[in-house]
């Protein structure tokens, strides 16, 4: 278990005198001089710390653009996705534009999307993060900020060509939930009704039908499978599907099924407070967005916002403690790295206004700011198979740093709205 994360020496601020170099049961420890450097960042004036996040975000963004786009325009993959490929760079550039209002970023984002859509000879997937639908949705939103009405319509037309009716999966990475998230993204940025409820309701109803079919006669009214396995996490399983469903107007009976399914998830947690990635999986390992504690925390925060039940607030805070203890992962990305885990504390802060949650978000982000690049260079922090990508690599870290400039508005990309 200790191979997955660094010992969170920052917990010692609450508990005891910091431990220096070495290993213990809570994971590999960062050297004392690094601890001091990271903690000193936290104690900078707020404006100075924001400036450092901005500077690093812009630098990393430049590296991502140089490595994924410049000089590579003719080598866009036909199945490029926001998760691991060049469209993720376009999403990062949109974020940069929204923070800095640099129109060069917006125009480069538009050029990337145009190249990716032109290269997409077939629709491999229907979702926002892993499909052509996401590229088209992003293209429409970028075109809106450019004031290009003609391109908005072209991207919306292409988006609506995605065939969802007979799709076999329901998860957020590869199924209906991920397509519905793209619809929500479009409606948020272009206006309610751009993707009409007559369309989205049909997908919601199909997901409910599928979930009830598999959950019938069990303690969980809604259940889904991914390649025959009952996944529970955010990326492939129940937590992610419920998270998306909670964005829609649900009938009282469906709301009750969603709440009961959430409570079923809460009852699957390990004694440590962490969550299994699959039903009947007893491996208490993963503390990340795609599976385990971190994605579950974001879903529970959404449940607390939608239903107002104290049980969901308490469960979200409890799993936040797991992320605080074991979430300083030896990976940089959003999907299964520290960058994604920071959003847990930002979401808990948004829910509770507890300043300690904001402090924890800053501490994890300062860890990346202060030592992330050095640890990556030393191969002590993983950047996945796609080191510059949005979900596995430094693209996600850059996105987080832009969000840290205004943490009240921060949302996990491709999951929160």
Secondary structure, DSSP 8 states (H G I E B T S, - for coil): -GGGBB--GGGHHHHSS---SSEETTEE---HHHHHHHHHHHTS-HHHHHHHHHHHHHHHHHHHHHHHTTT-GGG--TT--TTTSHHHHHHHHHHHHHHH--HHHHHHHHHHHHHHHHH--S----STTTSHHHHHHHHHHHHHHHT-HHHHHHHHHHHHTS--TT----STTTSHHHHHHHHHHHHHHH-TTSS-HHHHHHHHHHHHHHHHHHHTTSS-SS---BTTB-B-STTTSHHHHHHHHTTS---HHHHHHHHHHHHHHHHT--TTS---SBTT------BSSSSBHHHHHHHHHHHHHHH--HHHHHHHHHHHHHHHHH--BSB-STTTSHHHHHHHHHHHHHHH--HHHHHHHHHHHHHIIIIIHHHHHTTSSB--SSTTSTTTSHHHHHHHHHHHTTGGG---TTT--
